[in-house]
Amino acid sequence: LGHRLEHLPSQVSGGQQQRIAIARALVNHPAIILADEPTGNLDLRTGEEIIQLLGEMKERYGVTVITATHDMKMLSASDTVVWIKDGQAERIARKGEFEVSIGTINGKAL
């Protein structure tokens, strides 16, 4: 997005705004990342890159990543999952205690 340095937020797409916000959040190497729908406005490929990046931040720098999402692909990058229903924690499970099964579109795994 380097070619958009002089653009205002209203002059870039929602996905570009989201990528800029994620980059700004990560640049100072935070100890904790709170991400609300981090893949929400992104295309499939960019969303996968963000999931991979958050996983790398966790593994490489010991960052704690807390996400609120409806994107089931985030499950594969999660150590602990809390399912919330009507504002209450309905279930808490650690990796290995739940199964991730995403599906395919046109033969490509999601």
N, C-alpha and C positions, 0 to 999 in steps of 0.2 A: 504493500500500500504506500510505498515511498513516494509515488507520483501524486499522491493525494495529501501531502503534508500541509498545503495551504487551504484545503477545503474545510468548510464548517461541517458540523455533524449533520445538518439538514441537507448537505450536498453529497452525502455518501449513502449507500444502501444500509438497511438494517443489519445485514450480515457483516458488512464492512465495519459498522459501528461496534458490533459485538466483538469482532477480532481486535479492533483497536483497544476496546475496554479490557480484554483479556491480556493483551500485550502490556498495557499500562499497569495492570495488577501484578504481572509477573516480573517486571523489570527490576524491582527492588528485592527480589528473592524473599518473599514473605514466609513466615513460619506456618501460617494458616491461610488457606484460600477458601473463601465462601463463595460458591458459584450457584446462582439461581438460573436454571435452564441454560447451561453454558453452550449447548448445541442448538438451542431453540430457533434461531434465525439463520442457521447455516445450511448450506447444501450438504449432501451426504458425505462427500469426500472431505470437506473442510471440518465437518463435525467429527469424523473419525480422527482427523489430525489433532483436533483439540482434546479428544479423549486420550489419545496417545501422549500428547504433551503433558496433560495433567498427571498421567501415570508415571511419566519420566520424572516430573518434578517430585513426585512422591518417592520414587525409588532412588533417584540421584541425590536429592537435597534433603530428604526426610521431611518434606512439606506435608502437613495434614490437609487433605482436600475434603471439604464438605460440600456436597451438591444437593440441590433440590431439583428433581427432573422427572419427566415422564418418558425420557429416552431410555428404553430398555438396554441399549448398547452400553450404557454407563455401568451396568451390573458387572460386566467383565473386568472393569477397572476398579471395582470396589472391594474393600476388605470386609466392611460391615455395611449392611443395608437395613434401614428402618422404613417399614411400610407405614404410612400415615393415612388414617381414615377418619373423617369428621374431626380433624384437629387432634386426634389421639394416636399415640404409637400403638399400632395394631400388632406388629410383629417385628422382632429384631433378630437378625441372623448374620453370622460371620461367614466368610468365604468357605466353601466346602459344605455348608449347611443348607445351601440352596443351589438349584440347578439353573444355569443360564441357557436358554434355548431361544435363539433369535430367528430366524427363518431366512428365506431367500427371496430375491426379486430377480426375475430373468436368470435364474441359476447362480446368481452372485450372493454370497453370504452377507448378511447385514451386520 
